[in-house]
Amino acid sequence: MMPTIIEAEKILEEAEQCNLGSWENHSRVAAHCAEKIAELCEEILKKFL
């Protein structure tokens, strides 16, 4: 099951405490990009369905 945005934020915060480095910001940017891609896919599907 996929976590909600709130759950994913909590997971990232907990992981950040255990793992130092810039991966946390990278993960947030990747999540934002994935969200935008999913929104575009939904718009495209609506046009063809």
Residue pairs with C-beta under 8 A, 6 or more apart in sequence:
3 11
8 31
12 24
12 27
12 28
15 24
16 24
